[in-house]
Structure formats: structure tokens, C-alpha cells
Amino acid sequence: MITITKFFLNDQEYYGKGFFTLFDIITYFGYNASLLVIEYNDLICDKKNWRQIGIQNEDKIEIVTIVGGG
């Protein structure tokens, strides 16, 4: 049986099937991983953990992109 997981990404509701990680979400939505800060359930998430953190039902993820300028 495949599990359906509801999660929130930047305040929008999404659904996913099976097991997936923060890194999978970044890849799926086409973010440049080198320019991101991720808040996962109200905590800043270290980049080295993105591939290990599995998304659970009702998780809240905020992705902030870093923009340079001059």
C-alpha cells in the first residue's frame, strides 16, 4: 500500500506518494540547492541532512532562496 503524505511548502498544500525527502522536494521543484535555506517544522535545517529527512504528514517546509546583488 502506498502512503499519501500531505505537506505544506511555502504555505501551499501538496501531496506526495511513498517516501520522499527534503532533497527530493528541492529537486522536483527545480530549486538550486546551493542558494537555499530551508526551515523544516520551524527549525533551520542543515544542508547535510536534506537527503536523510523524510517528509511526514502535515510537515511544514519553508524554502528561502538567496539572491545576490550589487
PDB file of N, H, CA, C and O in Angstrom:
ATOM      1  N   MET A   1       0.835  -1.182   0.000  1.00  0.00           N
ATOM      2  CA  MET A   1       0.000   0.000   0.000  1.00  0.00           C
ATOM      3  C   MET A   1       0.881   1.248   0.000  1.00  0.00           C
ATOM      4  O   MET A   1       1.808   1.352   0.804  1.00  0.00           O
ATOM      5  N   ILE A   2       0.600   2.188  -0.889  1.00  0.00           N
ATOM      6  H   ILE A   2      -0.153   2.104  -1.542  1.00  0.00           H
ATOM      7  CA  ILE A   2       1.348   3.427  -0.983  1.00  0.00           C
ATOM      8  C   ILE A   2       0.700   4.469  -0.085  1.00  0.00           C
ATOM      9  O   ILE A   2      -0.513   4.677  -0.124  1.00  0.00           O
ATOM     10  N   THR A   3       1.518   5.112   0.713  1.00  0.00           N
ATOM     11  H   THR A   3       2.503   4.943   0.745  1.00  0.00           H
ATOM     12  CA  THR A   3       1.049   6.136   1.628  1.00  0.00           C
ATOM     13  C   THR A   3       1.009   7.496   0.930  1.00  0.00           C
ATOM     14  O   THR A   3       1.931   7.860   0.201  1.00  0.00           O
ATOM     15  N   ILE A   4      -0.068   8.234   1.164  1.00  0.00           N
ATOM     16  H   ILE A   4      -0.817   7.939   1.756  1.00  0.00           H
ATOM     17  CA  ILE A   4      -0.182   9.607   0.671  1.00  0.00           C
ATOM     18  C   ILE A   4       0.168  10.544   1.830  1.00  0.00           C
ATOM     19  O   ILE A   4      -0.391  10.440   2.922  1.00  0.00           O
ATOM     20  N   THR A   5       1.101  11.455   1.571  1.00  0.00           N
ATOM     21  H   THR A   5       1.555  11.540   0.684  1.00  0.00           H
ATOM     22  CA  THR A   5       1.559  12.389   2.592  1.00  0.00           C
ATOM     23  C   THR A   5       1.162  13.806   2.201  1.00  0.00           C
ATOM     24  O   THR A   5       1.449  14.265   1.095  1.00  0.00           O
ATOM     25  N   LYS A   6       0.498  14.491   3.126  1.00  0.00           N
ATOM     26  H   LYS A   6       0.264  14.119   4.025  1.00  0.00           H
ATOM     27  CA  LYS A   6       0.170  15.905   2.919  1.00  0.00           C
ATOM     28  C   LYS A   6       1.233  16.742   3.618  1.00  0.00           C
ATOM     29  O   LYS A   6       1.542  16.519   4.789  1.00  0.00           O
ATOM     30  N   PHE A   7       1.792  17.710   2.890  1.00  0.00           N
ATOM     31  H   PHE A   7       1.542  17.891   1.939  1.00  0.00           H
ATOM     32  CA  PHE A   7       2.777  18.607   3.487  1.00  0.00           C
ATOM     33  C   PHE A   7       2.535  20.012   2.963  1.00  0.00           C
ATOM     34  O   PHE A   7       1.822  20.211   1.980  1.00  0.00           O
ATOM     35  N   PHE A   8       3.135  20.971   3.630  1.00  0.00           N
ATOM     36  H   PHE A   8       3.715  20.809   4.429  1.00  0.00           H
ATOM     37  CA  PHE A   8       2.978  22.374   3.255  1.00  0.00           C
ATOM     38  C   PHE A   8       4.345  22.918   2.851  1.00  0.00           C
ATOM     39  O   PHE A   8       5.315  22.820   3.604  1.00  0.00           O
ATOM     40  N   LEU A   9       4.403  23.486   1.661  1.00  0.00           N
ATOM     41  H   LEU A   9       3.616  23.565   1.051  1.00  0.00           H
ATOM     42  CA  LEU A   9       5.627  24.079   1.153  1.00  0.00           C
ATOM     43  C   LEU A   9       5.348  25.544   0.876  1.00  0.00           C
ATOM     44  O   LEU A   9       4.519  25.879   0.029  1.00  0.00           O
ATOM     45  N   ASN A  10       6.042  26.415   1.593  1.00  0.00           N
ATOM     46  H   ASN A  10       6.716  26.143   2.281  1.00  0.00           H
ATOM     47  CA  ASN A  10       5.826  27.859   1.472  1.00  0.00           C
ATOM     48  C   ASN A  10       4.340  28.208   1.562  1.00  0.00           C
ATOM     49  O   ASN A  10       3.816  28.981   0.760  1.00  0.00           O
ATOM     50  N   ASP A  11       3.682  27.623   2.549  1.00  0.00           N
ATOM     51  H   ASP A  11       4.108  26.995   3.200  1.00  0.00           H
ATOM     52  CA  ASP A  11       2.268  27.859   2.881  1.00  0.00           C
ATOM     53  C   ASP A  11       1.267  27.310   1.865  1.00  0.00           C
ATOM     54  O   ASP A  11       0.078  27.618   1.949  1.00  0.00           O
ATOM     55  N   GLN A  12       1.725  26.508   0.912  1.00  0.00           N
ATOM     56  H   GLN A  12       2.690  26.258   0.843  1.00  0.00           H
ATOM     57  CA  GLN A  12       0.802  25.861  -0.025  1.00  0.00           C
ATOM     58  C   GLN A  12       0.758  24.370   0.269  1.00  0.00           C
ATOM     59  O   GLN A  12       1.777  23.759   0.589  1.00  0.00           O
ATOM     60  N   GLU A  13      -0.420  23.796   0.158  1.00  0.00           N
ATOM     61  H   GLU A  13      -1.249  24.292  -0.103  1.00  0.00           H
ATOM     62  CA  GLU A  13      -0.634  22.387   0.466  1.00  0.00           C
ATOM     63  C   GLU A  13      -0.289  21.514  -0.745  1.00  0.00           C
ATOM     64  O   GLU A  13      -0.705  21.787  -1.871  1.00  0.00           O
ATOM     65  N   TYR A  14       0.489  20.450  -0.476  1.00  0.00           N
ATOM     66  H   TYR A  14       0.827  20.228   0.439  1.00  0.00           H
ATOM     67  CA  TYR A  14       0.872  19.490  -1.512  1.00  0.00           C
ATOM     68  C   TYR A  14       0.677  18.085  -0.986  1.00  0.00           C
ATOM     69  O   TYR A  14       0.574  17.864   0.220  1.00  0.00           O
ATOM     70  N   TYR A  15       0.627  17.140  -1.908  1.00  0.00           N
ATOM     71  H   TYR A  15       0.710  17.320  -2.888  1.00  0.00           H
ATOM     72  CA  TYR A  15       0.518  15.727  -1.567  1.00  0.00           C
ATOM     73  C   TYR A  15       1.595  14.950  -2.313  1.00  0.00           C
ATOM     74  O   TYR A  15       1.906  15.253  -3.465  1.00  0.00           O
ATOM     75  N   GLY A  16       2.164  13.943  -1.645  1.00  0.00           N
ATOM     76  H   GLY A  16       1.911  13.697  -0.709  1.00  0.00           H
ATOM     77  CA  GLY A  16       3.159  13.092  -2.275  1.00  0.00           C
ATOM     78  C   GLY A  16       2.862  11.634  -1.967  1.00  0.00           C
ATOM     79  O   GLY A  16       2.195  11.314  -0.983  1.00  0.00           O
ATOM     80  N   LYS A  17       3.370  10.755  -2.828  1.00  0.00           N
ATOM     81  H   LYS A  17       3.912  11.016  -3.627  1.00  0.00           H
ATOM     82  CA  LYS A  17       3.180   9.312  -2.643  1.00  0.00           C
ATOM     83  C   LYS A  17       4.478   8.665  -2.204  1.00  0.00           C
ATOM     84  O   LYS A  17       5.555   9.006  -2.691  1.00  0.00           O
ATOM     85  N   GLY A  18       4.361   7.727  -1.278  1.00  0.00           N
ATOM     86  H   GLY A  18       3.485   7.450  -0.883  1.00  0.00           H
ATOM     87  CA  GLY A  18       5.525   6.976  -0.838  1.00  0.00           C
ATOM     88  C   GLY A  18       6.485   7.817  -0.015  1.00  0.00           C
ATOM     89  O   GLY A  18       6.123   8.867   0.515  1.00  0.00           O
ATOM     90  N   PHE A  19       7.718   7.330   0.080  1.00  0.00           N
ATOM     91  H   PHE A  19       8.011   6.477  -0.350  1.00  0.00           H
ATOM     92  CA  PHE A  19       8.744   8.007   0.875  1.00  0.00           C
ATOM     93  C   PHE A  19       9.485   9.014   0.008  1.00  0.00           C
ATOM     94  O   PHE A  19       9.884   8.698  -1.113  1.00  0.00           O
ATOM     95  N   PHE A  20       9.671  10.231   0.524  1.00  0.00           N
ATOM     96  H   PHE A  20       9.347  10.489   1.435  1.00  0.00           H
ATOM     97  CA  PHE A  20      10.477  11.231  -0.157  1.00  0.00           C
ATOM     98  C   PHE A  20      11.107  12.144   0.884  1.00  0.00           C
ATOM     99  O   PHE A  20      10.630  12.249   2.014  1.00  0.00           O
ATOM    100  N   THR A  21      12.188  12.800   0.482  1.00  0.00           N
ATOM    101  H   THR A  21      12.576  12.715  -0.436  1.00  0.00           H
ATOM    102  CA  THR A  21      12.993  13.602   1.406  1.00  0.00           C
ATOM    103  C   THR A  21      12.939  15.084   1.048  1.00  0.00           C
ATOM    104  O   THR A  21      12.373  15.468   0.024  1.00  0.00           O
ATOM    105  N   LEU A  22      13.531  15.901   1.897  1.00  0.00           N
ATOM    106  H   LEU A  22      13.991  15.590   2.728  1.00  0.00           H
ATOM    107  CA  LEU A  22      13.655  17.323   1.587  1.00  0.00           C
ATOM    108  C   LEU A  22      14.401  17.512   0.269  1.00  0.00           C
ATOM    109  O   LEU A  22      14.017  18.351  -0.546  1.00  0.00           O
ATOM    110  N   PHE A  23      15.462  16.740   0.056  1.00  0.00           N
ATOM    111  H   PHE A  23      15.774  16.058   0.718  1.00  0.00           H
ATOM    112  CA  PHE A  23      16.226  16.857  -1.182  1.00  0.00           C
ATOM    113  C   PHE A  23      15.360  16.506  -2.393  1.00  0.00           C
ATOM    114  O   PHE A  23      15.476  17.144  -3.439  1.00  0.00           O
ATOM    115  N   ASP A  24      14.505  15.512  -2.263  1.00  0.00           N
ATOM    116  H   ASP A  24      14.410  14.994  -1.413  1.00  0.00           H
ATOM    117  CA  ASP A  24      13.596  15.155  -3.363  1.00  0.00           C
ATOM    118  C   ASP A  24      12.678  16.324  -3.715  1.00  0.00           C
ATOM    119  O   ASP A  24      12.420  16.576  -4.892  1.00  0.00           O
ATOM    120  N   ILE A  25      12.191  17.031  -2.717  1.00  0.00           N
ATOM    121  H   ILE A  25      12.401  16.827  -1.761  1.00  0.00           H
ATOM    122  CA  ILE A  25      11.320  18.189  -2.958  1.00  0.00           C
ATOM    123  C   ILE A  25      12.089  19.294  -3.681  1.00  0.00           C
ATOM    124  O   ILE A  25      11.589  19.886  -4.638  1.00  0.00           O
ATOM    125  N   ILE A  26      13.297  19.563  -3.220  1.00  0.00           N
ATOM    126  H   ILE A  26      13.703  19.082  -2.443  1.00  0.00           H
ATOM    127  CA  ILE A  26      14.126  20.590  -3.857  1.00  0.00           C
ATOM    128  C   ILE A  26      14.343  20.256  -5.328  1.00  0.00           C
ATOM    129  O   ILE A  26      14.217  21.119  -6.197  1.00  0.00           O
ATOM    130  N   THR A  27      14.666  19.012  -5.593  1.00  0.00           N
ATOM    131  H   THR A  27      14.768  18.311  -4.887  1.00  0.00           H
ATOM    132  CA  THR A  27      14.912  18.561  -6.964  1.00  0.00           C
ATOM    133  C   THR A  27      13.640  18.643  -7.798  1.00  0.00           C
ATOM    134  O   THR A  27      13.663  19.149  -8.920  1.00  0.00           O
ATOM    135  N   TYR A  28      12.541  18.152  -7.263  1.00  0.00           N
ATOM    136  H   TYR A  28      12.522  17.740  -6.352  1.00  0.00           H
ATOM    137  CA  TYR A  28      11.276  18.124  -8.002  1.00  0.00           C
ATOM    138  C   TYR A  28      10.844  19.529  -8.426  1.00  0.00           C
ATOM    139  O   TYR A  28      10.398  19.727  -9.556  1.00  0.00           O
ATOM    140  N   PHE A  29      10.974  20.493  -7.532  1.00  0.00           N
ATOM    141  H   PHE A  29      11.337  20.332  -6.614  1.00  0.00           H
ATOM    142  CA  PHE A  29      10.535  21.854  -7.827  1.00  0.00           C
ATOM    143  C   PHE A  29      11.605  22.697  -8.535  1.00  0.00           C
ATOM    144  O   PHE A  29      11.364  23.865  -8.839  1.00  0.00           O
ATOM    145  N   GLY A  30      12.761  22.127  -8.794  1.00  0.00           N
ATOM    146  H   GLY A  30      12.957  21.178  -8.546  1.00  0.00           H
ATOM    147  CA  GLY A  30      13.783  22.788  -9.598  1.00  0.00           C
ATOM    148  C   GLY A  30      14.567  23.886  -8.903  1.00  0.00           C
ATOM    149  O   GLY A  30      15.072  24.797  -9.559  1.00  0.00           O
ATOM    150  N   TYR A  31      14.675  23.812  -7.592  1.00  0.00           N
ATOM    151  H   TYR A  31      14.265  23.072  -7.059  1.00  0.00           H
ATOM    152  CA  TYR A  31      15.465  24.805  -6.856  1.00  0.00           C
ATOM    153  C   TYR A  31      16.957  24.543  -7.039  1.00  0.00           C
ATOM    154  O   TYR A  31      17.374  23.401  -7.231  1.00  0.00           O
ATOM    155  N   ASN A  32      17.748  25.593  -6.979  1.00  0.00           N
ATOM    156  H   ASN A  32      17.410  26.521  -6.822  1.00  0.00           H
ATOM    157  CA  ASN A  32      19.203  25.480  -6.983  1.00  0.00           C
ATOM    158  C   ASN A  32      19.633  25.284  -5.533  1.00  0.00           C
ATOM    159  O   ASN A  32      19.589  26.228  -4.744  1.00  0.00           O
ATOM    160  N   ALA A  33      20.041  24.089  -5.176  1.00  0.00           N
ATOM    161  H   ALA A  33      20.077  23.322  -5.817  1.00  0.00           H
ATOM    162  CA  ALA A  33      20.332  23.729  -3.790  1.00  0.00           C
ATOM    163  C   ALA A  33      21.432  24.575  -3.164  1.00  0.00           C
ATOM    164  O   ALA A  33      21.472  24.720  -1.942  1.00  0.00           O
ATOM    165  N   SER A  34      22.316  25.131  -3.966  1.00  0.00           N
ATOM    166  H   SER A  34      22.284  25.013  -4.958  1.00  0.00           H
ATOM    167  CA  SER A  34      23.409  25.914  -3.393  1.00  0.00           C
ATOM    168  C   SER A  34      22.959  27.296  -2.924  1.00  0.00           C
ATOM    169  O   SER A  34      23.710  27.991  -2.239  1.00  0.00           O
ATOM    170  N   LEU A  35      21.739  27.701  -3.288  1.00  0.00           N
ATOM    171  H   LEU A  35      21.129  27.137  -3.845  1.00  0.00           H
ATOM    172  CA  LEU A  35      21.258  29.040  -2.940  1.00  0.00           C
ATOM    173  C   LEU A  35      20.032  29.022  -2.032  1.00  0.00           C
ATOM    174  O   LEU A  35      19.182  29.909  -2.113  1.00  0.00           O
ATOM    175  N   LEU A  36      19.941  28.010  -1.167  1.00  0.00           N
ATOM    176  H   LEU A  36      20.631  27.290  -1.102  1.00  0.00           H
ATOM    177  CA  LEU A  36      18.733  27.847  -0.352  1.00  0.00           C
ATOM    178  C   LEU A  36      19.011  27.817   1.137  1.00  0.00           C
ATOM    179  O   LEU A  36      20.084  27.423   1.594  1.00  0.00           O
ATOM    180  N   VAL A  37      18.002  28.250   1.875  1.00  0.00           N
ATOM    181  H   VAL A  37      17.130  28.570   1.505  1.00  0.00           H
ATOM    182  CA  VAL A  37      17.907  27.997   3.310  1.00  0.00           C
ATOM    183  C   VAL A  37      16.545  27.336   3.495  1.00  0.00           C
ATOM    184  O   VAL A  37      15.540  27.808   2.963  1.00  0.00           O
ATOM    185  N   ILE A  38      16.519  26.242   4.252  1.00  0.00           N
ATOM    186  H   ILE A  38      17.335  25.858   4.684  1.00  0.00           H
ATOM    187  CA  ILE A  38      15.257  25.530   4.466  1.00  0.00           C
ATOM    188  C   ILE A  38      14.896  25.534   5.941  1.00  0.00           C
ATOM    189  O   ILE A  38      15.703  25.199   6.808  1.00  0.00           O
ATOM    190  N   GLU A  39      13.658  25.923   6.193  1.00  0.00           N
ATOM    191  H   GLU A  39      13.002  26.195   5.488  1.00  0.00           H
ATOM    192  CA  GLU A  39      13.085  25.819   7.528  1.00  0.00           C
ATOM    193  C   GLU A  39      12.132  24.637   7.495  1.00  0.00           C
ATOM    194  O   GLU A  39      11.190  24.607   6.704  1.00  0.00           O
ATOM    195  N   TYR A  40      12.385  23.670   8.357  1.00  0.00           N
ATOM    196  H   TYR A  40      13.151  23.695   9.000  1.00  0.00           H
ATOM    197  CA  TYR A  40      11.597  22.433   8.398  1.00  0.00           C
ATOM    198  C   TYR A  40      10.934  22.333   9.764  1.00  0.00           C
ATOM    199  O   TYR A  40      11.609  22.169  10.780  1.00  0.00           O
ATOM    200  N   ASN A  41       9.622  22.433   9.783  1.00  0.00           N
ATOM    201  H   ASN A  41       9.073  22.566   8.958  1.00  0.00           H
ATOM    202  CA  ASN A  41       8.858  22.419  11.039  1.00  0.00           C
ATOM    203  C   ASN A  41       9.421  23.428  12.041  1.00  0.00           C
ATOM    204  O   ASN A  41       9.670  23.102  13.202  1.00  0.00           O
ATOM    205  N   ASP A  42       9.614  24.648  11.570  1.00  0.00           N
ATOM    206  H   ASP A  42       9.412  24.914  10.627  1.00  0.00           H
ATOM    207  CA  ASP A  42      10.035  25.796  12.383  1.00  0.00           C
ATOM    208  C   ASP A  42      11.494  25.779  12.829  1.00  0.00           C
ATOM    209  O   ASP A  42      11.883  26.575  13.684  1.00  0.00           O
ATOM    210  N   LEU A  43      12.310  24.881  12.263  1.00  0.00           N
ATOM    211  H   LEU A  43      11.994  24.234  11.569  1.00  0.00           H
ATOM    212  CA  LEU A  43      13.736  24.850  12.583  1.00  0.00           C
ATOM    213  C   LEU A  43      14.551  24.944  11.304  1.00  0.00           C
ATOM    214  O   LEU A  43      14.195  24.333  10.296  1.00  0.00           O
ATOM    215  N   ILE A  44      15.638  25.703  11.334  1.00  0.00           N
ATOM    216  H   ILE A  44      15.927  26.199  12.152  1.00  0.00           H
ATOM    217  CA  ILE A  44      16.536  25.776  10.176  1.00  0.00           C
ATOM    218  C   ILE A  44      17.194  24.403  10.022  1.00  0.00           C
ATOM    219  O   ILE A  44      17.709  23.835  10.986  1.00  0.00           O
ATOM    220  N   CYS A  45      17.169  23.893   8.815  1.00  0.00           N
ATOM    221  H   CYS A  45      16.751  24.354   8.032  1.00  0.00           H
ATOM    222  CA  CYS A  45      17.661  22.546   8.550  1.00  0.00           C
ATOM    223  C   CYS A  45      19.033  22.614   7.881  1.00  0.00           C
ATOM    224  O   CYS A  45      19.198  23.280   6.860  1.00  0.00           O
ATOM    225  N   ASP A  46      20.011  21.926   8.457  1.00  0.00           N
ATOM    226  H   ASP A  46      19.877  21.385   9.287  1.00  0.00           H
ATOM    227  CA  ASP A  46      21.363  21.872   7.908  1.00  0.00           C
ATOM    228  C   ASP A  46      21.351  21.145   6.571  1.00  0.00           C
ATOM    229  O   ASP A  46      20.739  20.086   6.438  1.00  0.00           O
ATOM    230  N   LYS A  47      22.020  21.707   5.598  1.00  0.00           N
ATOM    231  H   LYS A  47      22.518  22.568   5.706  1.00  0.00           H
ATOM    232  CA  LYS A  47      22.056  21.169   4.238  1.00  0.00           C
ATOM    233  C   LYS A  47      22.541  19.723   4.199  1.00  0.00           C
ATOM    234  O   LYS A  47      22.100  18.952   3.347  1.00  0.00           O
ATOM    235  N   LYS A  48      23.431  19.345   5.095  1.00  0.00           N
ATOM    236  H   LYS A  48      23.789  19.972   5.788  1.00  0.00           H
ATOM    237  CA  LYS A  48      23.961  17.976   5.085  1.00  0.00           C
ATOM    238  C   LYS A  48      22.897  16.935   5.460  1.00  0.00           C
ATOM    239  O   LYS A  48      23.107  15.739   5.253  1.00  0.00           O
ATOM    240  N   ASN A  49      21.768  17.374   6.003  1.00  0.00           N
ATOM    241  H   ASN A  49      21.597  18.345   6.171  1.00  0.00           H
ATOM    242  CA  ASN A  49      20.704  16.445   6.410  1.00  0.00           C
ATOM    243  C   ASN A  49      19.555  16.339   5.407  1.00  0.00           C
ATOM    244  O   ASN A  49      18.646  15.533   5.608  1.00  0.00           O
ATOM    245  N   TRP A  50      19.574  17.130   4.337  1.00  0.00           N
ATOM    246  H   TRP A  50      20.313  17.785   4.174  1.00  0.00           H
ATOM    247  CA  TRP A  50      18.444  17.172   3.411  1.00  0.00           C
ATOM    248  C   TRP A  50      18.109  15.815   2.801  1.00  0.00           C
ATOM    249  O   TRP A  50      16.937  15.528   2.560  1.00  0.00           O
ATOM    250  N   ARG A  51      19.098  14.987   2.551  1.00  0.00           N
ATOM    251  H   ARG A  51      20.050  15.221   2.747  1.00  0.00           H
ATOM    252  CA  ARG A  51      18.853  13.675   1.930  1.00  0.00           C
ATOM    253  C   ARG A  51      18.343  12.636   2.928  1.00  0.00           C
ATOM    254  O   ARG A  51      17.827  11.596   2.520  1.00  0.00           O
ATOM    255  N   GLN A  52      18.479  12.899   4.216  1.00  0.00           N
ATOM    256  H   GLN A  52      18.898  13.744   4.547  1.00  0.00           H
ATOM    257  CA  GLN A  52      18.050  11.941   5.239  1.00  0.00           C
ATOM    258  C   GLN A  52      16.691  12.256   5.855  1.00  0.00           C
ATOM    259  O   GLN A  52      16.066  11.380   6.453  1.00  0.00           O
ATOM    260  N   ILE A  53      16.234  13.475   5.718  1.00  0.00           N
ATOM    261  H   ILE A  53      16.741  14.187   5.232  1.00  0.00           H
ATOM    262  CA  ILE A  53      14.979  13.874   6.372  1.00  0.00           C
ATOM    263  C   ILE A  53      13.801  13.498   5.492  1.00  0.00           C
ATOM    264  O   ILE A  53      13.570  14.088   4.437  1.00  0.00           O
ATOM    265  N   GLY A  54      13.063  12.496   5.956  1.00  0.00           N
ATOM    266  H   GLY A  54      13.251  12.017   6.814  1.00  0.00           H
ATOM    267  CA  GLY A  54      11.866  12.052   5.250  1.00  0.00           C
ATOM    268  C   GLY A  54      10.675  12.917   5.614  1.00  0.00           C
ATOM    269  O   GLY A  54      10.490  13.281   6.776  1.00  0.00           O
ATOM    270  N   ILE A  55       9.880  13.241   4.625  1.00  0.00           N
ATOM    271  H   ILE A  55      10.030  12.946   3.681  1.00  0.00           H
ATOM    272  CA  ILE A  55       8.710  14.096   4.829  1.00  0.00           C
ATOM    273  C   ILE A  55       7.583  13.276   5.445  1.00  0.00           C
ATOM    274  O   ILE A  55       7.251  12.187   4.976  1.00  0.00           O
ATOM    275  N   GLN A  56       7.013  13.822   6.494  1.00  0.00           N
ATOM    276  H   GLN A  56       7.283  14.706   6.875  1.00  0.00           H
ATOM    277  CA  GLN A  56       5.909  13.190   7.210  1.00  0.00           C
ATOM    278  C   GLN A  56       4.626  13.996   6.987  1.00  0.00           C
ATOM    279  O   GLN A  56       4.663  15.156   6.576  1.00  0.00           O
ATOM    280  N   ASN A  57       3.507  13.357   7.264  1.00  0.00           N
ATOM    281  H   ASN A  57       3.477  12.414   7.597  1.00  0.00           H
ATOM    282  CA  ASN A  57       2.213  14.008   7.114  1.00  0.00           C
ATOM    283  C   ASN A  57       2.157  15.287   7.955  1.00  0.00           C
ATOM    284  O   ASN A  57       2.542  15.289   9.124  1.00  0.00           O
ATOM    285  N   GLU A  58       1.674  16.371   7.347  1.00  0.00           N
ATOM    286  H   GLU A  58       1.362  16.370   6.397  1.00  0.00           H
ATOM    287  CA  GLU A  58       1.485  17.676   7.985  1.00  0.00           C
ATOM    288  C   GLU A  58       2.786  18.450   8.222  1.00  0.00           C
ATOM    289  O   GLU A  58       2.763  19.460   8.924  1.00  0.00           O
ATOM    290  N   ASP A  59       3.920  18.012   7.662  1.00  0.00           N
ATOM    291  H   ASP A  59       3.939  17.191   7.092  1.00  0.00           H
ATOM    292  CA  ASP A  59       5.163  18.759   7.809  1.00  0.00           C
ATOM    293  C   ASP A  59       5.037  20.126   7.146  1.00  0.00           C
ATOM    294  O   ASP A  59       4.312  20.301   6.166  1.00  0.00           O
ATOM    295  N   LYS A  60       5.767  21.092   7.712  1.00  0.00           N
ATOM    296  H   LYS A  60       6.356  20.950   8.507  1.00  0.00           H
ATOM    297  CA  LYS A  60       5.770  22.452   7.171  1.00  0.00           C
ATOM    298  C   LYS A  60       7.193  22.794   6.739  1.00  0.00           C
ATOM    299  O   LYS A  60       8.134  22.731   7.531  1.00  0.00           O
ATOM    300  N   ILE A  61       7.325  23.153   5.474  1.00  0.00           N
ATOM    301  H   ILE A  61       6.561  23.204   4.831  1.00  0.00           H
ATOM    302  CA  ILE A  61       8.624  23.447   4.887  1.00  0.00           C
ATOM    303  C   ILE A  61       8.585  24.843   4.280  1.00  0.00           C
ATOM    304  O   ILE A  61       7.681  25.176   3.514  1.00  0.00           O
ATOM    305  N   GLU A  62       9.563  25.640   4.629  1.00  0.00           N
ATOM    306  H   GLU A  62      10.297  25.369   5.252  1.00  0.00           H
ATOM    307  CA  GLU A  62       9.714  26.966   4.028  1.00  0.00           C
ATOM    308  C   GLU A  62      11.057  26.980   3.323  1.00  0.00           C
ATOM    309  O   GLU A  62      12.083  26.672   3.929  1.00  0.00           O
ATOM    310  N   ILE A  63      11.058  27.336   2.049  1.00  0.00           N
ATOM    311  H   ILE A  63      10.224  27.587   1.557  1.00  0.00           H
ATOM    312  CA  ILE A  63      12.288  27.427   1.280  1.00  0.00           C
ATOM    313  C   ILE A  63      12.523  28.900   0.960  1.00  0.00           C
ATOM    314  O   ILE A  63      11.674  29.575   0.377  1.00  0.00           O
ATOM    315  N   VAL A  64      13.689  29.370   1.356  1.00  0.00           N
ATOM    316  H   VAL A  64      14.378  28.822   1.829  1.00  0.00           H
ATOM    317  CA  VAL A  64      14.078  30.756   1.101  1.00  0.00           C
ATOM    318  C   VAL A  64      15.266  30.716   0.150  1.00  0.00           C
ATOM    319  O   VAL A  64      16.264  30.050   0.426  1.00  0.00           O
ATOM    320  N   THR A  65      15.164  31.422  -0.959  1.00  0.00           N
ATOM    321  H   THR A  65      14.353  31.963  -1.184  1.00  0.00           H
ATOM    322  CA  THR A  65      16.271  31.494  -1.889  1.00  0.00           C
ATOM    323  C   THR A  65      17.118  32.730  -1.604  1.00  0.00           C
ATOM    324  O   THR A  65      16.603  33.794  -1.260  1.00  0.00           O
ATOM    325  N   ILE A  66      18.411  32.565  -1.754  1.00  0.00           N
ATOM    326  H   ILE A  66      18.830  31.701  -2.033  1.00  0.00           H
ATOM    327  CA  ILE A  66      19.360  33.650  -1.513  1.00  0.00           C
ATOM    328  C   ILE A  66      19.621  34.338  -2.849  1.00  0.00           C
ATOM    329  O   ILE A  66      19.956  33.694  -3.843  1.00  0.00           O
ATOM    330  N   VAL A  67      19.460  35.651  -2.852  1.00  0.00           N
ATOM    331  H   VAL A  67      19.188  36.174  -2.045  1.00  0.00           H
ATOM    332  CA  VAL A  67      19.669  36.423  -4.066  1.00  0.00           C
ATOM    333  C   VAL A  67      20.804  37.407  -3.814  1.00  0.00           C
ATOM    334  O   VAL A  67      20.789  38.163  -2.843  1.00  0.00           O
ATOM    335  N   GLY A  68      21.777  37.381  -4.699  1.00  0.00           N
ATOM    336  H   GLY A  68      21.790  36.767  -5.488  1.00  0.00           H
ATOM    337  CA  GLY A  68      22.888  38.322  -4.585  1.00  0.00           C
ATOM    338  C   GLY A  68      22.627  39.558  -5.430  1.00  0.00           C
ATOM    339  O   GLY A  68      21.815  39.535  -6.355  1.00  0.00           O
ATOM    340  N   GLY A  69      23.296  40.587  -5.113  1.00  0.00           N
ATOM    341  H   GLY A  69      23.955  40.605  -4.361  1.00  0.00           H
ATOM    342  CA  GLY A  69      23.130  41.815  -5.888  1.00  0.00           C
ATOM    343  C   GLY A  69      24.294  42.758  -5.627  1.00  0.00           C
ATOM    344  O   GLY A  69      25.166  42.499  -4.797  1.00  0.00           O
ATOM    345  N   GLY A  70      24.276  43.813  -6.333  1.00  0.00           N
ATOM    346  H   GLY A  70      23.568  44.024  -7.007  1.00  0.00           H
ATOM    347  CA  GLY A  70      25.379  44.730  -6.126  1.00  0.00           C
ATOM    348  C   GLY A  70      25.056  46.118  -6.542  1.00  0.00           C
ATOM    349  O   GLY A  70      25.897  47.010  -6.425  1.00  0.00           O
TER     350      GLY A  70
END
